[in-house]
């Protein structure tokens, strides 16, 4: 199997909040935000290992993230990506007049991408500007 189908949700994480104190351009922040948390069963089915690069694709875009095992209760086929520039690559940019994009419930495909590099915040910002 080349990938798995999931629903992506986004939100703030505790490690994101802590690492943000060092600055959004710090390696610590990137390590805490440029991740895709997966249920252990989904990770096994995908054939990915923790820390391995994965490509997450939605109808709005795609991004390379590091796979992370979810520490939450089992939630097959739901992937969590912390709020941030990397998650923003995957969601509808329209705010539908609310001022906040919809950051939950987007269908996605996740594939292993072991040779791919996770982009830095500077690189992500440049991609969004193109």
Contact map, one row per residue, 1 for C-alpha under 8 A:
1111000000000000000000000000000000000000000001000000000000000000000000000000000000000000000000000000000000000000000000000000000000
1111000000000000000000000000000000000000000001000000000000000000000000000000000000000000000000000000000000000011000000000000000000
1111100000000000000000000000000000000000000001000000000000000000000000000000000000000000000000000000000000001111000000000000000000
1111110000000000000000000000000000000000010011000000000000000000000000000000000000000000000000000000000000001110000000000000000000
0011111000000000000000000000000000000000000000000000000000000000000000000000100000000000000000000000000000111100000000000000000000
0001111100000000000000000000000000000000000000000000000000000000000000000000111000000000000000000000000000111100000000000000000000
0000111110000000000000000000000000000000000000000000000000000000000000000000111000000000000000000000000011110000000000000000000000
0000011111000000000000000000000000000000000000000000000000000000000000000000011110000000000000000000000111110000000000000000000000
0000001111100000000000000000000000000000000000000000000000000000000000000000011110000000000000000000001111000000000000000000000000
0000000111110000000000000000000000000000000000000000000000000000000000000000000111100010000000000000001100000000000000000000000000
0000000011111000000000000000000000000000000000000000000000000000000000000000000111100000000000000000001000000000000000000000000000
0000000001111101100000000000000000000000000000000000000000000000000000000000000001100000000000000000000000000000000000000000000000
0000000000111111100000000000000000000000000000000000000000000000000000000000000001000000000000000000000000000000000000000000000000
0000000000011111110000000000000000000000000000000000000000000000000000000000000000000000000000000000000000000000000000000000000000
0000000000001111111000000000000100000000000000000000000000000000000000000000000000000000000000000000000000000000000000000000000000
0000000000011111111100000000100110000000000000000000000000000000000000000000000001000000000000000000000000000000000000000000000000
0000000000011111111110000000000000000000000000000000000000000000000000000000000000000000000000000000000000000000000000000000000000
0000000000000111111111000000000000000000000000000000000000000000000000000000000000000000000000000000000000000000000000000000000000
0000000000000011111111110101100100000000000000000000000000000000000000000000000000000000000000000000000000000000000000000000000000
0000000000000001111111110000100000000000000000000000000000000000000000000000000000000000000000000000000000000000000000000000000000
0000000000000000111111110000000000000000000000000000000000000000000000000000000000000000000000000000000000000000000000000000000000
0000000000000000011111110101100000000000000000000000000000000000000000000000000000000000000000000000000000000000000000000000000000
0000000000000000001111111100100000000000000000000000000000000000000000000000000000000000000000000000000000000000000000000000000000
0000000000000000001111111100110000000000000000000000000000000000000000000000000000000000000000000000000000000000000000001000000000
0000000000000000000000111110110000000000000000000000000000000000000000000000000000000000000000000000000000000000000000001100000000
0000000000000000001001111111110000000000000000000000000000000000000000000000000000000000000000000000000000000000000000000000000000
0000000000000000000000001111111000000000000000000000000000000000000000000000000000000000000000000000000000000000000000000000000000
0000000000000000001001000111111100000000000000000000000000000000000000000000000000000000000000000000000000000000000000000000000000
0000000000000001001101111111111110000000000000000000000000000000000000000000000000000000000000000000000000000000000000000000000000
0000000000000000000000011111111111000000000000000000000000000000000000000000000000000000000000000000000000000000000000011000000000
0000000000000000000000000011111111100000000000000000000000000000000000000000000000000000000000000000000000000000000000000000000000
0000000000000011001000000001111111100000000000000000000000000000000000000000000000000000000000000000000000000000000000000000000000
0000000000000001000000000000111111100000000000000000000000000000000000000000000011110100000000000000000000000000000000000000000000
0000000000000000000000000000011111110000000000000000000000000000110000000000000011000110000000000000000000000000000001000000000000
0000000000000000000000000000001111111000000000000000000000000000111100000000000011000000000000000000000000000000000000000000000000
0000000000000000000000000000000001111100000000000000000000000000111100000000001111000000000000000000000000000000000000000000000000
0000000000000000000000000000000000111110000000000000000000000000001111000000001110000000000000000000000000000000000000000000000000
0000000000000000000000000000000000011111011000000000000000000000001111000001111100000000000000000000000000000000000000000000000000
0000000000000000000000000000000000001111111000000000000000000000000011000111111000000000000000000000000000000000000000000000000000
0000000000000000000000000000000000000111111100000000000000000000000011000100000000000000000000000000000000000000000000000000000000
0000000000000000000000000000000000000011111110000000000000000000000000000001000000000000000000000000000000000000000000000000000000
0001000000000000000000000000000000000111111111000000000000000000000000000001100000000000000000000000000000000000000000000000000000
0000000000000000000000000000000000000111111111111000000000000000000010000000000000000000000000000000000000000000000000000000000000
0000000000000000000000000000000000000001111111111000000000000000000000000000000000000000000000000000000000000000000000000000000000
0001000000000000000000000000000000000000111111110000000000000000000000000000000000000000000000000000000000000000000000000000000000
1111000000000000000000000000000000000000011111110000000000000000000000000000000000000000000000000000000000000011000000000000000000
0000000000000000000000000000000000000000001111111000000000000000000000000000000000000000000000000000000000000001000000000000000000
0000000000000000000000000000000000000000001111111101010000000000001000000000000000000000000000000000000000000001000000000000000000
0000000000000000000000000000000000000000001100111111000000000000001100000000000000000000000000000000000000000000000000000000000000
0000000000000000000000000000000000000000000000011111000000000000011110000000000000000000000000000000000000000000000000000000000000
0000000000000000000000000000000000000000000000001111100000000000011100000000000000000000000000000000000000000000000000000000000000
0000000000000000000000000000000000000000000000011111110000000000011000000000000000000000000000000000000000000001110000000000000000
0000000000000000000000000000000000000000000000000011111000000001111000000000000000000000000000000000000000000001111111000000000000
0000000000000000000000000000000000000000000000010001111100000001111000000000000000000000000000000000000000000111110100000000000000
0000000000000000000000000000000000000000000000000000111110000111100000000000000000000000000000000000000000001111100000000000000000
0000000000000000000000000000000000000000000000000000011111000111100000000000000000000000010000000000000000011110000000000000000000
0000000000000000000000000000000000000000000000000000001111111110000000000000000000000000010000000000000000011100000000000000000000
0000000000000000000000000000000000000000000000000000000111111100000000000000000000000000011000000000000001111000000000000000000000
0000000000000000000000000000000000000000000000000000000011111000000000000000000000000000010000000000000000010000000000000000000000
0000000000000000000000000000000000000000000000000000000011111100000000000000000000000000111100000000000000000000000000000000000000
0000000000000000000000000000000000000000000000000000000011111110000000000000000000000000111000000000000000000000000000000000000000
0000000000000000000000000000000000000000000000000000001111011111000000000000000000000000110000000000000000000000000000000000000000
0000000000000000000000000000000000000000000000000000001110001111100000000000000000000100110000000000000000000000000001000000000000
0000000000000000000000000000000000000000000000000000111100000111110000000000000000000000000000000000000000000000100111100000000000
0000000000000000000000000000000001110000000000000000111100000011111000000000000000000100000000000000000000000000000001000000000000
0000000000000000000000000000000001110000000000000111110000000001111100000000000000000000000000000000000000000000000001000000000000
0000000000000000000000000000000000111100000000011111110000000000111110000000000000000000000000000000000000000000000000000000000000
0000000000000000000000000000000000111100000000001110000000000000011111000000000000000000000000000000000000000000000000000000000000
0000000000000000000000000000000000001111001000000100000000000000001111100000000000000000000000000000000000000000000000000000000000
0000000000000000000000000000000000001111000000000000000000000000000111110000000000000000000000000000000000000000000000000000000000
0000000000000000000000000000000000000000000000000000000000000000000011111000000000000000000000000000000000000000000000000000000000
0000000000000000000000000000000000000000000000000000000000000000000001111110000000000000000000000000000000000000000000000000000000
0000000000000000000000000000000000000000000000000000000000000000000000111110000000000000000000000000000000000000000000000000000000
0000000000000000000000000000000000000011000000000000000000000000000000011111000000000000000000000000000000000000000000000000000000
0000000000000000000000000000000000000010000000000000000000000000000000011111110000000000000000000000000000000000000000000000000000
0000000000000000000000000000000000000110110000000000000000000000000000000111110000000000000000000000000000000000000000000000000000
0000111000000000000000000000000000000110010000000000000000000000000000000011111000000000000000000000000000000000000000000000000000
0000011110000000000000000000000000000110000000000000000000000000000000000011111100000000000000000000000000000000000000000000000000
0000011110000000000000000000000000011110000000000000000000000000000000000000111110000000000000000000000000000000000000000000000000
0000000111100000000000000000000000011100000000000000000000000000000000000000011111000000000000000000000000000000000000000000000000
0000000111100000000000000000000011111000000000000000000000000000000000000000001111100010000000000000000000000000000000000000000000
0000000001111001000000000000000011110000000000000000000000000000000000000000000111110010000000000000000000000000000000000000000000
0000000001110000000000000000000010000000000000000000000000000000000000000000000011111111000000000000000000000000000000000000000000
0000000000000000000000000000000010000000000000000000000000000000000000000000000001111111000000000000000000000000000000000000000000
0000000000000000000000000000000000000000000000000000000000000000000000000000000000111111100000000000000000000000000000001001100000
0000000000000000000000000000000011000000000000000000000000000010100000000000000000111111110000000000000000000000000000001001000000
0000000001000000000000000000000001000000000000000000000000000000000000000000000011111111111000000000000000000000000000000000000000
0000000000000000000000000000000000000000000000000000000000000000000000000000000000111111111010000000000000000000000000000000000000
0000000000000000000000000000000000000000000000000000000000011110000000000000000000001111111000000000000000000000000000000000000100
0000000000000000000000000000000000000000000000000000000111111110000000000000000000000111111100000000000000000000000000000000000000
0000000000000000000000000000000000000000000000000000000001011000000000000000000000000011111110000000111001000000000000000000000000
0000000000000000000000000000000000000000000000000000000000010000000000000000000000000000011111100000110000000000000000000000000000
0000000000000000000000000000000000000000000000000000000000000000000000000000000000000001001111100000100000000000000000000000000000
0000000000000000000000000000000000000000000000000000000000000000000000000000000000000000000111111000100000000000000000000000000000
0000000000000000000000000000000000000000000000000000000000000000000000000000000000000000000111111111110000000000000000000000000000
0000000000000000000000000000000000000000000000000000000000000000000000000000000000000000000001111110100000000000000000000000000000
0000000000000000000000000000000000000000000000000000000000000000000000000000000000000000000001111110000000000000000000000000000000
0000000000000000000000000000000000000000000000000000000000000000000000000000000000000000000000111111100000000000000000000000000000
0000000000000000000000000000000000000000000000000000000000000000000000000000000000000000000000111111100000000000000000000000000000
0000000000000000000000000000000000000000000000000000000000000000000000000000000000000000000000100111110000000000000000000000000000
0000000000000000000000000000000000000000000000000000000000000000000000000000000000000000001111110111111000000000000000000000000000
0000000000000000000000000000000000000000000000000000000000000000000000000000000000000000001100100001111100000000000000000000000000
0000000011100000000000000000000000000000000000000000000000000000000000000000000000000000001000000000111111000000000000000000000000
0000000111000000000000000000000000000000000000000000000000000000000000000000000000000000000000000000011111000000000000000000000000
0000001110000000000000000000000000000000000000000000000000000000000000000000000000000000000000000000001111100000000000000000000000
0000001110000000000000000000000000000000000000000000000001000000000000000000000000000000001000000000001111110000000000000000000000
0000111100000000000000000000000000000000000000000000000001000000000000000000000000000000000000000000000011111000000000000000000000
0000111100000000000000000000000000000000000000000000000111100000000000000000000000000000000000000000000001111100000000000000000000
0011110000000000000000000000000000000000000000000000001111000000000000000000000000000000000000000000000000111110000000000000000000
0011110000000000000000000000000000000000000000000000011110000000000000000000000000000000000000000000000000011111000000000000000000
0111000000000000000000000000000000000000000001000000011100000000000000000000000000000000000000000000000000001111100000000000000000
0110000000000000000000000000000000000000000001110001111000000000000000000000000000000000000000000000000000000111110000000000000000
0000000000000000000000000000000000000000000000000001111000000001000000000000000000000000000000000000000000000011111100000000000000
0000000000000000000000000000000000000000000000000001110000000000000000000000000000000000000000000000000000000001111100000000000000
0000000000000000000000000000000000000000000000000000100000000000000000000000000000000000000000000000000000000000111110000000000000
0000000000000000000000000000000000000000000000000000110000000001000000000000000000000000000000000000000000000000111111000000000000
0000000000000000000000000000000000000000000000000000100000000001000000000000000000000000000000000000000000000000001111100000000000
0000000000000000000000000000000001000000000000000000100000000011110000000000000000000000000000000000000000000000000111110000000000
0000000000000000000000000000000000000000000000000000000000000001000000000000000000000000000000000000000000000000000011111111000000
0000000000000000000000000000010000000000000000000000000000000000000000000000000000000000000000000000000000000000000001111111000000
0000000000000000000000011000010000000000000000000000000000000000000000000000000000001100000000000000000000000000000000111111100000
0000000000000000000000001000000000000000000000000000000000000000000000000000000000000000000000000000000000000000000000111111110000
0000000000000000000000000000000000000000000000000000000000000000000000000000000000000000000000000000000000000000000000111111111000
0000000000000000000000000000000000000000000000000000000000000000000000000000000000001100000000000000000000000000000000111111111100
0000000000000000000000000000000000000000000000000000000000000000000000000000000000001000000000000000000000000000000000001111111110
0000000000000000000000000000000000000000000000000000000000000000000000000000000000000000000000000000000000000000000000000111111111
0000000000000000000000000000000000000000000000000000000000000000000000000000000000000000000000000000000000000000000000000011111111
0000000000000000000000000000000000000000000000000000000000000000000000000000000000000000100000000000000000000000000000000001111111
0000000000000000000000000000000000000000000000000000000000000000000000000000000000000000000000000000000000000000000000000000111111
0000000000000000000000000000000000000000000000000000000000000000000000000000000000000000000000000000000000000000000000000000011111
